[in-house]
Amino acid sequence: MVVEVVDMRERDIEKRLVREIRAMGGEAFKWVSPGNDGVPDRIVMLPGGIVVFVELKADRGRLAGVQRVQIRRIQRWGQEVVVVQGMDELEEFLARMRKEVMPHEVHTPRVSAEGDQDGRRPPERRAVPGYGLGLTRQ
């Protein structure tokens, strides 16, 4: 019997995370923070006020020292940070998120720049001076 071991790349894991979180009515924002190397890859936001910082690693990936420092820093502020290594851990994380979202059953319609189906405009985005969070949707 031959067992094939598939070593998933980080970007494949990231694509699945984004797709599944959106299917739950949330977003998985890519976090790019100039001047703050080592921040987690994604900020997951789900209905019910669920926010989780997620660092993704391939099956054999390792955290760099600066990533460990940033994770501890974010945790000191009372935020949840999860390191997901490989597709198996991603599936465990997604299962946990589904359980947490189910009681909320909140539907968040997508709003374009032109407005939603009721003609409401999206809130205007404003930068907060001194805080370069760099949240982007990719």
N, C-alpha and C positions, 0 to 999 in steps of 0.2 A: 504494500500500500504506500502510495506517494502522497505526502501532504505538502501542498504548496503554501508557502508563507508569503503573504503580500505585505510589503512595507509601504504603507500609505505615506504620501508626501504631505507636508503641512498644508500646502495650498488646497489639496483635495479635502482634507479634514475641515479646513476653513470654509470651503464652498458648501459642504454639507451642513455645517453649523448655521451659516447664514440662511440657507434654504429652509431648514427645519424650524428655526426661530421665527422666521416670517410666517410660516404655516401656522404657528401658534398665535399669530397676531402681534408679534413683537418685532424688534429690530436688533441687529448685531452690528453696531457701528464700529468701523475700523478706527482704531485710535492711533493717531500720529501726533506726537507732542514734541515739536522742535526744542532741543535743549534738555530733554528728559529721556535719554536713552533708557531702554529696558522696560518701558511701560507695557502692560499686557496688550495683546493683539486686538482684542475686541471688548466692547462694552455692550453687554446684552441687557436689553430693557424689554420687559414683558408686562402684559396687563396685570393689574393689581399692585403696581408699584415695585415689582421685582427688578432689581438691578444687580448684575453680576459682572465683574471684570474677569475676562477669560484669556489665559495664555495658552496657546496651542503649540503642541510639539508633535513631531513625527514619532513613530514607534520608538526610535532609538535616539531621539533628540534629548538634549540636556539643557537645563537652565543655566544661563550665564550668571556670574556674580552680580552684575548690575541689575539683572532681572529679579534676583532674590531680594536685593535691597529695595527695589521699587515695590515688590509685592508686600514686603513687611511694612513699608511706608503707607501703602493704601489700606492695609489691614488695621494699622494703628488709628486710622480715621474711622474705623468701624465698618468698613466696606468689605463685602465678600469677594474674594479672589479665588478662582479655581484654575488649576493647571490641568489641562486635558492632554494626555499623552496617548496618541493612537486612536484608531476608530473605535475600539472596544470601550475606552473611557469616554469617548464622545457619546456613544449610545447610552451609557450610564447617566451622563450629565443630562442628555436630552430627555430621558425617561423621568428623571427627577424634576426637570423643568415642566414637563407635561402635567405631572401630579400637582405641582404648585399652581399652575395656571388654571387647571380645570375648575376649581371652586369659583373663580372670578368670572369666567365666561364673558369677558369684555370684548366687544368688537370695536376695533379702531379703524375707521375707514381711511383709506389713503387719500390725501389731499394734494392736488396738483397746484401749481402756481396760479391757475385760473380759478381754483376753488373746487369744492366738493360737489356732490350731486344736488345739494340744497343751495349752492351759490355762496357758501361761506368761504372766506379767504383764509389761507393758512396764517398762523401768527408770524409776525416779522422777526427775523433772526437778528440778534444784536450781540456784538462782541462785548465781553466784560473786560475793561482795561486791566492788564496785568495777568490775565488768565488765558494762556494759550492752550486750551484743551485739544484743539485740532480734531474734533470729531468729524468724520466724513462717512458718507454712505457709499459703499462699494459693493 
